[in-house]
Amino acid sequence: MFKGFIFTEHLKSRIVSKALILACISASYAVQNVTAQEANNALSPNFKVRLINLEAPSTEVFRYNGSITNPSGQERIYELQASLPPGWSVAYKTEGMQVTSINLEPHTSKEVSIEITPSYTADIKKHIIPVKAITQGDTAVVKLESVIKGTYKMEISTQNQVLSGHTTTGSKKELFLTVKNTGSMPLENIELATQLPSKWESSFEADKIDKLDPGKTKDVKVNIKVPDKTIAGDYMVNVSAKNSHLESSLAYRMEVKTSLLTGWLGMLLIILAIGFIYILIRKYGRR
């Protein structure tokens, strides 16, 4: 019985010893893995963006400012890539130049600007844009948030949808226009202007619209003054409506005709000239 007790105690001692050895080996492997992971993290690119969440309408560009750091002891090239929704585009800039990759010396960093242009028809929601800096098997990812809060859209057209008309020299032509907010956000401080042929004049009843809510329209009248002695023909009249976010314009073809009075005066001058020549021939032709 005493011998059995000694054997049991000896067996327990051996089991405990092996367990301690296995525990030490596991701990050693864990320390090595942690050390290796820390070393890899220390050598991975450091990619930071100061403001990752921006809000803007779909007609504007999202501009993010960040930096990339090379923590390794070797020169590295970081390729920039982004996963974009259909119809979106991205541009990377550093030191005022557009780039697709950045070359960094050991233990240096460089500022980078990320400009994301959404699709004109982008959904009104938050879009997650992963942007990567890739170098020699290492990748750093930053997830940018582009929040589409609405769209700015505007149309300007004639009230009868006709983009041509006619007038006579020295007269005025009234154009009746409609400005419509076709977007999902209010439009403010809309300025109206014309681009005319030389010496032509224009005047609006009101050349500014203070506010135009989505889906609403505003009727506008503009008077076009055609100068005297304008040569008959076709001329283009451009009318624009714009504010700080967007601009819309239309081109109106104006046919200028000679007035009836001017035509009769011209014919009269021709008749008088022919009569004068006839008198001269009759008078001096006999000599």
C-alpha positions in Angstrom: 0.0 0.0 0.0 2.8 2.4 0.8 4.5 1.6 -2.5 1.2 2.3 -4.4 1.0 5.7 -2.7 4.6 6.5 -3.7 3.9 5.5 -7.3 0.7 7.6 -7.4 2.5 10.7 -6.1 5.3 10.2 -8.6 2.8 9.9 -11.5 1.1 13.1 -10.3 4.4 14.9 -10.2 5.3 13.9 -13.7 1.8 15.0 -15.0 2.2 18.4 -13.3 5.7 18.8 -14.8 4.5 18.1 -18.3 1.6 20.5 -17.8 4.0 23.2 -16.7 6.2 22.5 -19.7 3.3 22.8 -22.1 2.1 26.0 -20.4 5.5 27.5 -20.8 5.7 26.5 -24.5 2.2 28.0 -25.1 3.2 31.2 -23.4 6.4 31.4 -25.4 4.5 31.0 -28.6 1.9 33.6 -27.5 4.6 36.1 -26.7 6.3 35.5 -30.0 3.0 36.0 -31.9 2.3 39.2 -30.0 5.8 40.4 -30.6 5.6 39.6 -34.3 2.2 41.3 -34.6 3.5 44.4 -32.8 6.5 44.4 -35.2 4.2 44.2 -38.2 2.0 46.9 -36.9 5.0 49.1 -36.3 6.0 48.6 -40.0 2.5 49.0 -41.4 1.6 52.3 -43.1 -0.1 54.9 -40.9 -3.0 56.4 -42.8 -5.1 59.0 -41.1 -7.8 61.4 -42.2 -8.8 64.3 -39.9 -12.5 64.5 -40.7 -14.0 61.2 -42.1 -17.6 62.4 -42.2 -18.7 65.1 -44.6 -22.1 66.3 -45.8 -22.8 68.0 -49.1 -25.3 67.9 -52.0 -24.6 65.6 -54.9 -23.4 68.5 -57.1 -20.4 69.3 -54.8 -17.1 67.6 -54.3 -16.2 65.9 -50.9 -12.7 67.0 -49.9 -10.9 65.1 -47.2 -7.5 66.0 -45.8 -5.2 63.3 -44.3 -1.6 62.1 -44.1 0.4 58.9 -44.8 3.4 57.9 -42.7 6.1 55.4 -43.6 7.2 53.9 -40.2 9.7 51.5 -41.7 13.4 52.0 -42.3 13.1 51.7 -46.0 11.8 53.9 -48.8 8.3 52.8 -49.9 5.7 53.6 -52.5 2.1 53.7 -51.4 -0.5 53.1 -54.0 -3.9 54.8 -53.3 -7.1 53.0 -54.2 -10.8 53.6 -53.3 -14.0 51.5 -53.7 -16.6 53.8 -55.2 -20.3 53.5 -56.0 -21.2 53.5 -59.7 -20.7 56.9 -61.4 -18.5 58.3 -58.6 -14.9 59.4 -59.1 -11.9 60.1 -56.9 -8.7 62.2 -57.2 -5.7 62.2 -54.8 -3.5 65.3 -54.5 -0.3 66.0 -52.7 1.9 69.2 -52.9 -0.6 70.6 -55.4 -0.2 67.7 -57.9 -2.7 65.0 -58.7 -1.2 61.5 -58.0 -2.1 57.9 -57.8 0.7 56.8 -55.5 3.0 58.5 -53.0 6.8 57.9 -52.5 7.9 58.2 -48.9 11.4 58.1 -47.4 12.0 56.1 -44.2 10.2 57.5 -41.1 8.6 60.4 -43.0 5.0 61.4 -43.7 3.2 63.4 -46.3 -0.1 65.3 -46.5 -2.7 64.0 -49.0 -6.0 65.4 -50.2 -8.8 63.1 -51.3 -11.5 64.6 -53.5 -14.5 62.4 -54.1 -17.0 63.5 -56.7 -20.4 61.8 -56.3 -22.7 60.8 -59.1 -25.2 63.6 -60.1 -28.0 61.1 -59.3 -26.5 59.7 -56.0 -29.0 58.5 -53.4 -29.7 60.8 -50.5 -28.0 58.8 -47.7 -24.6 58.1 -46.1 -22.1 56.4 -48.5 -19.1 54.5 -47.0 -16.0 54.9 -49.2 -13.0 52.6 -48.2 -9.7 54.2 -49.2 -6.5 52.1 -49.1 -2.8 52.8 -49.0 -1.1 49.7 -50.3 2.7 49.0 -50.1 4.6 45.7 -50.4 1.9 43.5 -49.0 0.8 45.9 -46.3 -2.5 47.8 -46.5 -3.9 50.6 -44.4 -7.6 51.4 -44.8 -9.6 54.4 -43.8 -13.4 54.4 -44.3 -14.7 57.8 -45.4 -18.3 58.8 -45.0 -19.9 60.9 -47.7 -23.4 62.0 -46.7 -25.6 63.1 -49.6 -28.0 65.6 -48.1 -29.8 66.5 -51.3 -29.4 67.9 -54.8 -29.2 71.3 -56.3 -31.0 71.4 -59.7 -32.5 74.2 -61.7 -34.0 74.7 -65.1 -34.8 77.9 -67.1 -37.0 77.8 -70.1 -39.5 79.9 -72.1 -43.1 79.7 -70.9 -44.3 78.3 -74.3 -41.2 76.1 -74.7 -40.3 77.9 -77.9 -36.7 78.9 -78.3 -36.9 81.2 -81.2 -38.8 84.4 -82.3 -38.5 87.5 -84.5 -38.5 91.2 -84.1 -37.6 94.3 -86.2 -34.8 96.8 -86.0 -35.2 99.5 -83.4 -37.9 97.7 -81.5 -38.3 95.8 -78.2 -39.0 92.1 -77.8 -40.5 90.6 -74.6 -39.4 87.2 -73.5 -41.5 85.3 -70.9 -39.4 82.8 -69.0 -39.8 80.3 -66.2 -37.2 79.3 -63.6 -37.9 76.0 -61.8 -36.2 74.3 -58.9 -36.0 70.7 -60.0 -33.8 69.6 -57.1 -34.5 68.5 -53.5 -33.0 71.5 -51.7 -34.0 75.2 -51.6 -32.3 77.6 -54.0 -31.4 81.1 -52.7 -30.2 84.4 -54.2 -30.7 83.4 -57.8 -29.4 86.1 -60.2 -30.7 86.6 -63.7 -28.5 87.9 -66.5 -28.3 88.1 -70.3 -25.6 87.8 -72.9 -26.5 89.9 -76.0 -25.0 90.9 -79.3 -23.1 94.2 -79.4 -25.1 97.3 -78.5 -28.2 95.4 -77.6 -29.9 96.1 -74.3 -32.0 94.1 -71.8 -33.9 94.7 -68.6 -35.7 92.4 -66.2 -38.8 93.2 -64.2 -36.9 91.6 -61.3 -33.3 90.4 -61.9 -33.1 88.4 -58.6 -35.0 85.6 -57.0 -34.5 85.5 -53.2 -35.7 81.9 -52.6 -37.1 79.1 -54.7 -38.3 76.0 -52.8 -38.0 72.5 -54.4 -40.6 71.9 -57.1 -41.6 75.6 -57.3 -41.4 77.9 -60.3 -41.0 81.6 -60.8 -42.1 83.5 -63.9 -39.7 86.1 -65.3 -40.1 88.8 -68.0 -37.1 90.3 -69.8 -37.3 93.1 -72.4 -34.8 93.0 -75.3 -34.0 96.2 -77.1 -32.7 95.9 -80.7 -30.7 98.9 -81.8 -31.6 100.9 -84.9 -29.7 100.1 -88.1 -29.2 96.4 -87.0 -28.5 94.3 -90.0 -31.3 91.8 -90.7 -30.4 88.2 -89.8 -30.4 85.7 -86.9 -28.9 86.5 -83.5 -28.5 84.6 -80.3 -29.8 85.8 -76.9 -28.5 83.9 -73.9 -30.3 84.1 -70.6 -28.8 82.6 -67.4 -30.0 82.0 -63.8 -27.3 81.2 -61.2 -26.4 81.3 -57.6 -23.4 80.1 -55.5 -24.2 76.4 -56.2 -25.1 76.1 -59.9 -26.1 77.8 -63.1 -28.7 77.1 -65.8 -29.0 78.9 -69.1 -31.0 78.9 -72.4 -30.2 80.1 -75.9 -32.9 82.0 -77.7 -32.6 82.6 -81.5 -33.8 86.0 -82.5 -34.6 86.8 -86.1 -34.3 90.5 -86.8 -36.2 91.8 -89.8 -36.1 95.3 -91.4 -39.1 97.4 -90.4 -41.8 98.2 -93.0 -41.1 102.0 -92.6 -37.4 101.4 -93.2 -38.2 99.3 -96.3 -40.5 102.0 -97.8 -37.9 104.7 -97.1 -35.3 102.6 -98.8 -37.5 102.1 -101.9 -38.2 105.9 -101.9 -34.5 106.7 -101.9 -33.9 104.3 -104.7 -36.7 105.8 -106.8 -35.4 109.3 -106.1 -31.8 108.3 -107.1 -33.1 106.8 -110.4 -35.1 109.9 -111.1 -32.2 112.2 -110.4 -29.9 110.2 -112.7 -32.7 110.3 -115.4 -32.9 114.1 -115.1 -29.1 114.4 -115.4 -29.1 112.3 -118.5 -32.0 114.3 -120.1 -30.3 117.6 -119.3 -26.7 116.9 -120.2 -27.2 114.2 -122.7 -28.3 116.6 -125.4 -25.1 118.6 -125.4 
